[in-house]
């Protein structure tokens, strides 16, 4: 159990980093390549640090009973994952992960498979890993630990601010893409309706039709630019959360994701051709 704020913060940072390593390793095994799966840009996943602290705080007195330890870990981590997913969706209007395809899931936020894995992982942490990490925290000179925290925590805070800004910009981008797509569809319908008018009416409306076509081409160009603009933060989030869905603009999000994949594929093909 952490006894001071210093130990509390060190435990949070250590497990946030180990959680990030776990996510990256899982993605590497699943996809065969490195993907920064963290919500933030840096090498840490705060939900892991928070989760371990909760488990340690609640279950340390009960860790002598393996069944209670596993059951408690199972439920505590499941509640944390559910609340985190729900809060992130309410705040940012994006569902960052979706377990809907897995059996025994609750609204896609949690599922039995991963809840069991979290329960097993936390049981291992409590019985094997954490005693070693806590001993290491007590052994290292406090001055070194304080310097480490003084370097990491401000970077963490800046990363949080930058990530929130990136998400808000991504949402605004999706909104514009959605609006432009809607205008393109509307103008396309108007042009299509003109095709069925008689020749005389079509001639009289030629000037209007030409303006509509020019407007359509301008909007189509803007639409392409919005999809092709390769913004690092947006690309990283889409790669980190391949199952992410937008509450308000999901069609535009999936178009952006598909376009990004095509751009990456073309870029790789070009690199191979240039070799």
Rosetta blueprint (number, residue, H / E / L):
1 X L
2 X L
3 X L
4 X L
5 X H
6 X H
7 X H
8 X H
9 X H
10 X H
11 X H
12 X H
13 X H
14 X H
15 X H
16 X H
17 X H
18 X H
19 X H
20 X H
21 X H
22 X H
23 X H
24 X H
25 X H
26 X H
27 X H
28 X H
29 X H
30 X H
31 X H
32 X L
33 X L
34 X L
35 X L
36 X L
37 X L
38 X L
39 X L
40 X L
41 X L
42 X L
43 X L
44 X L
45 X L
46 X H
47 X H
48 X H
49 X H
50 X H
51 X H
52 X H
53 X H
54 X H
55 X H
56 X H
57 X H
58 X H
59 X H
60 X H
61 X H
62 X H
63 X L
64 X L
65 X L
66 X H
67 X H
68 X H
69 X H
70 X H
71 X H
72 X H
73 X H
74 X H
75 X H
76 X H
77 X H
78 X H
79 X H
80 X H
81 X H
82 X H
83 X H
84 X H
85 X H
86 X H
87 X H
88 X H
89 X H
90 X H
91 X H
92 X H
93 X L
94 X E
95 X E
96 X L
97 X L
98 X L
99 X L
100 X L
101 X L
102 X L
103 X L
104 X L
105 X E
106 X E
107 X L
108 X L
109 X L
110 X E
111 X E
112 X H
113 X H
114 X H
115 X H
116 X H
117 X H
118 X H
119 X H
120 X H
121 X H
122 X H
123 X H
124 X H
125 X H
126 X H
127 X H
128 X H
129 X H
130 X H
131 X H
132 X H
133 X H
134 X H
135 X H
136 X H
137 X H
138 X H
139 X H
140 X L
141 X L
142 X H
143 X H
144 X H
145 X H
146 X H
147 X H
148 X H
149 X H
150 X H
151 X H
152 X H
153 X H
154 X H
155 X H
156 X H
157 X H
158 X H
159 X H
160 X H
161 X H
162 X H
163 X H
164 X H
165 X H
166 X H
167 X H
168 X H
169 X H
170 X H
171 X H
172 X H
173 X H
174 X H
175 X H
176 X H
177 X H
178 X H
179 X H
180 X H
181 X H
182 X H
183 X H
184 X H
185 X H
186 X H
187 X H
188 X H
189 X H
190 X H
191 X H
192 X H
193 X H
194 X H
195 X H
196 X L
197 X L
198 X L
199 X H
200 X H
201 X H
202 X H
203 X H
204 X H
205 X L
206 X H
207 X H
208 X H
209 X H
210 X H
211 X H
212 X H
213 X H
214 X H
215 X H
216 X H
217 X H
218 X H
219 X H
220 X H
221 X H
222 X H
223 X H
224 X H
225 X H
226 X H
227 X H
228 X H
229 X L
230 X L
231 X L
232 X H
233 X H
234 X H
235 X H
236 X H
237 X H
238 X H
239 X H
240 X H
241 X L
242 X L
243 X L
244 X L
245 X E
246 X E
247 X L
248 X L
249 X L
250 X H
251 X H
252 X H
253 X H
254 X H
255 X H
256 X H
257 X H
258 X H
259 X H
260 X H
261 X H
262 X H
263 X H
264 X H
265 X H
266 X H
267 X H
268 X H
269 X H
270 X H
271 X H
272 X H
273 X H
274 X H
275 X L
